[in-house]
Each structure stands twice: as structure tokens, then as C-alpha cells.
Amino acid sequence: MRVIDFFDRGVAINPNVIALEDAKIGRSYGEVQERTYRFANAITAEGYGRDKMAGVYSPNCVSGLEVMLGLFRAGTIWVPVNAKNGVEENAYILDHNDVEILFYHSDLAPALEQLRELCPKIQKFICLDKQDGAAPWLEDWMAAAPSTDPDVPLGPDDLVGILSSGGTTGRPKGIMLTQLNWTTLIANYYASFDAGPDPVHLLITPMTHASGVLAIALMAAGARSVILPGFDAANVLDTIESEGVTHLFLPPTAVYMLLSQPEVAQRSFPSLRFFLYAAAPMAIDKLRQCLKIFGPVMAQCFGQAESPMFCALLTAEDHNVIGDPAREHRLASCGRPALLTPMAIMDDDGNIMPRGEHGEIVVRGNLVMKGYYKNPEATAEVSQFGWHHTGDIGYLDDEGYLYIVDRKKDMIISGGFNVYPSEVEQVIWSHPAVQDCAVIGVPDEKWGEAIKAVIELKPDATVEPEAIIALCKENLGSVKAPKTVDFWDELPRSPVGKVRKKDIRDTFWQGQARRI
């Protein structure tokens, strides 16, 4: 099955339902389908059809998603770049992944001169929203193309796109995802979640990441995707109410900002059916607030670009444990393995660990990527012992729920004891003054690495470092409690909202001969 077939199913359900809508444009499923026909015929006629690489460089908008769908229909390989990345990082992604045609939004035109210089393989530039100098407007470029279905036959091993690893530790790697990978992803979603009648999806975070993936999955149910250009907490809450939003995804950092909005507890969101959070663990106290404010609609997933989104799932029913001491601990997990994605915990020698033991989370099955583009060494490294190695440390409990302890490389060894930062962060997040935090190891003559908490407070909130340390000692003991606490006005974050621990850590390790 091709990924574009999921969109075409949405067309079959009701071609007149609005498929994509932003502040300027709203188009029905039938209209978008016809436009993808013309797009696919146009790009094929230009010589950039099946198996060629096409970049998309755009903020969230209708045209950006239409191009994505058009590439899926043509069999052209989609190479997205995040509009919030630095230009040099995006240039590396486009050049490394052999992009020959780039679709861009005029808001990002100032970067084009640098991209032209750094990406000599790009032969053609198409502007999404207007004629831009020598670059034709998308509308003009595909206007004369036939509006008939090119019906490109694509097999399960054919590539859909090359996504990018985070780039927080060295150069981003190109992650090759196939038709089968995407089909498995969508099947995992529908095996655990029900889209329900007349779904309305709010697309907020970059369409190059989880929000775009969820949009494609929900198109199979004929969902209307309401597209916001970026995250603004007040606007998100207003839009949920005004548009009758049923489905959305946000990382925990953004969810915390929703919870901090004035009078949010007095508002009502009856339309919500599915509020997905992922990309980082959520503080249990914050999750309790979410369930009280938004209702029994919270869901969590665990995955990574190499095995996207739905490796493990914590359903709304799984969240229904508040007040049940025997089950409430599940809220600290990210659920059970998805139907089509086997999961295990492995030690460094390739042995599967028993329940309750810590080790690296490994997965296998049809959700796992084809490999890293032009990087067989890195592919082999993460594919040892017949499993994909996520780089995350965790354990499975007796009921099969997955608990993530930390990234493998983020573990702190302090005084000979292993300390997993996320465990300490969970406690710090529970303090009412804390907006977000990162726990890292810093060089220390006595301990080797001393535990430090770097905290972003809520607006107008105050707390003394001693209070944070005392809270951690009370809950975790002195070994895992921070030795020091720093307060920063704002923690550095990646373009998708993850706290950049590496950047924070680098602040304290400059000039050190060793990093551990």
C-alpha cells in the first residue's frame, strides 16, 4: 500500500470536506487531490519524478502539506527541512541527501542565496506562495499539467522520504523511511486509537515532524487539518474551542505552557478526544492537571525518527488510573509496545534483559527505517544483534509497560553511582514554581561528575535552590539530589521544542580535557 492511498481514502469518504486550512487558504479533499495529480504530473515532466530527491523548506501552511502529498503521489522522495533550523544545518541536510529541486516559502527567501552556494546539486527552485525573482510560483509551475491520476506504482520497499536525525550530536543523518514503514506507523495508530466521527486535527508543531505524520494518518479518516504557523499558548486554547478540535499533538514543554495560561482551569474543551504528547517525559503532577482540565483524552507515544512515533503507546484508558495506588505509577511510563513493533530491553552484549532490569530499548519489525542514507557504518552500528538500538535506557515492568530512564549517553556517574537525569527531573517538575528543567553532570573534583539542576521558572515565580535540593533529597535520597541549582531565564530548545541538554552541558564542560 502507498502512503498516498491513505489520503485518497479520505477523499473517498467525503471529497467535499475541508482537508487543509490555514489563515489564508482552505481546500477540500477533492480540490487537494486534483492539485496533487497536477503536481505529480508536473514534477515528473520536469525530470524530478520517481526516486529523485525533492526538498521542502516552509513554515506550516496549506501549500507545504500539498507539496508533501504531491511528492508522495509522484514517488519523488520527500526531504523536509525544518524552517526553524539554522541555514547551514538545512544546507547540509539538502546537500547530503542529494536534493535536486527545492520547494520553498517566500518567508524563507533570505536564506536562498546561502543555500544556492552550499547546495550546488539543487537545479531548480519553486516558490510556494508567489513568483520570486527567477523562481516560478507553484501555481504557475503546475498550471498546465494534466489533472489526471498518474497512478505511480510503488512497492513496500520504495522510499517515501528521508528525514533527519536531530543533529544535537554531530551532523544530522538521513533516515530512509519506506512505504512499508509509513503503512506500519499508520496501522499501529489505528490499532490503538479511534479517530471517531468528523475528526478535526490541529497542526501546531512543525509539519516536518510528528504533527505532519499525525495529519497524514488522520487523513485516512477524512480529518480536517487546521494549520497554525507556530505555537502560541493562548491561540492554541482559543482555536481548540473555536474550531471544535478533536485531535492534536504537542511536546510536554508546550503542554506546560498551556497549563500556565490564566484561568485555563476554568475553561472547557468538550470537543477534544485525543491529546497526544511525546518527545520527552511529562511530569506526573502536570499530567494530573491535564486530565483535570482537558478530560480523559491524554495519550502518549514513544518512538524516534528511525522507528517513527508509535513504538509504544499509552492510551487514554491507560491514563485512567488517578487515585488508584496500584496502577497510578503507569503515568510515568510511555505505554506498552505497539501491535506491529516488537520491543525488548538489551544489555551491551546483546542479551535480552528480564522484566524490571535496566538496559537499552531495542525494537524491530516493519516500523524500523531502511537505514541511514549513504552511511552503512552508522546503520550497522544501530542494527546489532538483529534489533534497532534506540539509544534510550529503560525497562519493562511485569505488565509490559515501558519506562524510559534516560538517553544512554546522558547517564551521570557521580561518586561511582549511576544517576539517570530524568528521574531527578520528574521530582523537580513537581515543584509548583518550575516551568521546565534539565539535570546534567558537571565536572567535580570530588565526585567526578556532580549533579546540577538548571531550571526555568514559571513567570513571576520564585524558589530558593535549597528548596529544590531538599525536595529531591526527600524523594530520591542524597545520592541523586542535585549538588547545585542554577536558574536560567530560558532553557535552550531544538526547533521541535526539546530541551538541548548538550548545549547546557557544554556550558559547564568548556576547557575540560575529559567530558566524563
Sequence and secondary structure as in RCSB ss.txt:
>XXXX:A:sequence
MRVIDFFDRGVAINPNVIALEDAKIGRSYGEVQERTYRFANAITAEGYGRDKMAGVYSPNCVSGLEVMLGLFRAG
TIWVPVNAKNGVEENAYILDHNDVEILFYHSDLAPALEQLRELCPKIQKFICLDKQDGAAPWLEDWMAAAPSTDP
DVPLGPDDLVGILSSGGTTGRPKGIMLTQLNWTTLIANYYASFDAGPDPVHLLITPMTHASGVLAIALMAAGARS
VILPGFDAANVLDTIESEGVTHLFLPPTAVYMLLSQPEVAQRSFPSLRFFLYAAAPMAIDKLRQCLKIFGPVMAQ
CFGQAESPMFCALLTAEDHNVIGDPAREHRLASCGRPALLTPMAIMDDDGNIMPRGEHGEIVVRGNLVMKGYYKN
PEATAEVSQFGWHHTGDIGYLDDEGYLYIVDRKKDMIISGGFNVYPSEVEQVIWSHPAVQDCAVIGVPDEKWGEA
IKAVIELKPDATVEPEAIIALCKENLGSVKAPKTVDFWDELPRSPVGKVRKKDIRDTFWQGQARRI
>XXXX:A:secstr
  HHHHHHHHHHH TTSEEEE SS EEEHHHHHHHHHHHHHHHHHTT  TT EEEEE  S HHHHHHHHHHHHHT
 EEEEE TTS HHHHHHHHHHTT  EEEE GGGGGGHHHHHHH TT  EEEESSS BTTB BHHHHHTTS  S  
     TTSEEEEEE   SSSS  EEEEEHHHHHHHHHHHHHH    SS EEEE S TTTHHHHHHHHHHTTT EE
EE SS  HHHHHHHHHHHT  EEEE HHHHHHHHTSTTGGG   TT  EEEE SS   HHHHHHHHHHH TTEEE
EEEETTEEEEEEEE HHHHTTTT TTTGGGGGS  EE TT  EEEE TTS B  TT  EEEEE STTS SEETT 
HHHHHHTTGGGSEEEEEEEEE TT  EEEEEEGGG EEETTEEE HHHHHHHHHTSTTEEEEEEEEEEETTTEEE
EEEEEEE TT    HHHHHHHHHHHH TTTS SEEEE SS  B TTS B HHHHHHHHHTT S   
